[in-house]
C-alpha cells in the first residue's frame, strides 16, 4: 500500500535435496521478478556432502524449514512475490523440491517504517 514501508515475507514448509555427490541448492524470494537488494536478498541454502560411494547410496533429506526476511524499496501497488529454487555459486546442483507431503505457507506482511 505504501512505498515507504518494508515487506516481511515468510515461507515455511518442506525443502528437499537429493544427490549422490556433494550438491547445493538455494531457495529465494523475488519481488516483481527481481531479488530483494535492500537490505539483503532473502534466501536459504541446503548443502549436502556426498553419499556413500561404496554402498552406491544417495542422500535424500526432507526438512521442514523457514525462509524469512524484509525487503525495502518496493513501490506501492500490486507486487508479484515468488519463491524460487536455484543453484549455489561454485557448487553442483542436486535434485531439489519444495512442499513434499506437507502444508507449505507463504505469509506476507507490510511493515510501516
C-alpha positions in Angstrom: 0.0 0.0 0.0 2.9 2.4 0.8 6.2 3.0 -0.9 8.0 3.9 2.3 7.3 0.5 4.0 9.0 -2.9 4.1 7.5 -6.2 3.1 8.1 -9.1 5.5 7.9 -12.4 3.8 8.0 -15.9 5.3 7.9 -19.3 3.7 7.5 -22.4 5.9 7.3 -25.9 4.6 9.3 -28.9 3.4 12.5 -28.4 1.5 14.2 -31.4 -0.1 17.6 -32.0 -1.6 18.8 -35.3 -3.1 22.2 -36.2 -4.6 24.8 -38.9 -4.9 27.8 -36.5 -4.8 28.1 -33.2 -3.0 25.5 -30.7 -4.0 23.8 -27.4 -3.0 20.5 -25.6 -3.8 19.2 -22.2 -2.9 15.6 -21.1 -2.1 15.0 -17.4 -2.5 12.2 -14.8 -2.9 11.7 -12.4 -5.8 9.6 -9.2 -5.9 8.2 -8.3 -9.3 10.7 -10.7 -10.8 13.8 -9.4 -9.1 15.6 -10.4 -5.9 15.5 -8.0 -3.0 18.6 -5.9 -2.8 17.6 -3.8 0.3 18.7 -4.6 2.8 19.7 -8.1 1.6 18.5 -11.0 -0.5 16.0 -13.3 1.3 17.4 -16.8 0.9 18.2 -20.2 2.4 20.6 -22.9 1.2 20.9 -26.6 1.8 24.3 -28.2 1.2 24.8 -32.0 1.2 28.1 -33.7 1.3 28.5 -36.8 -0.9 26.6 -40.1 -0.2 28.4 -43.4 0.3 30.2 -44.4 -2.9 31.0 -47.9 -1.6 27.3 -48.5 -0.9 26.2 -46.7 -4.1 23.8 -44.6 -2.0 22.4 -41.1 -2.2 21.5 -38.6 0.4 17.8 -37.6 0.3 16.9 -35.2 3.0 13.5 -33.6 3.6 13.5 -30.7 6.1 10.7 -28.5 7.4 12.3 -25.1 7.0 11.6 -21.4 7.1 12.9 -18.7 4.8 12.2 -15.2 6.1 13.3 -11.6 5.7 12.5 -8.0 5.0 12.6 -6.2 1.6 12.5 -2.4 1.3 12.3 0.0 -1.6 9.3 -1.6 -3.3 6.9 0.7 -5.0 3.3 1.0 -3.8 0.8 -1.1 -5.7 0.4 -4.8 -6.7 3.5 -6.8 -6.0 4.2 -10.3 -7.5 6.1 -12.3 -4.9 7.5 -15.7 -5.6 9.7 -18.4 -4.1 12.3 -19.9 -6.5 14.9 -22.7 -6.3 18.3 -22.0 -7.8 21.9 -23.1 -7.7 24.6 -22.1 -5.2 27.6 -20.5 -6.7 30.6 -22.8 -7.1 28.7 -26.0 -6.2 27.0 -28.6 -8.4 23.1 -28.7 -8.2 21.1 -31.6 -6.8 17.6 -32.7 -7.2 15.5 -30.2 -5.2 11.8 -30.0 -4.5 9.6 -27.9 -2.3 6.5 -28.8 -0.3 6.7 -32.6 -0.2 3.9 -34.4 1.8 3.2 -31.3 4.0 1.5 -28.0 4.1 3.5 -25.0 2.9 2.7 -21.4 3.7 3.8 -18.0 2.4 3.0 -15.1 4.7 3.4 -11.5 3.5 3.1 -8.5 5.8 3.6 -4.8 5.1 5.5 -3.1 7.9 5.5 0.7 8.1 8.8 2.4 8.7 
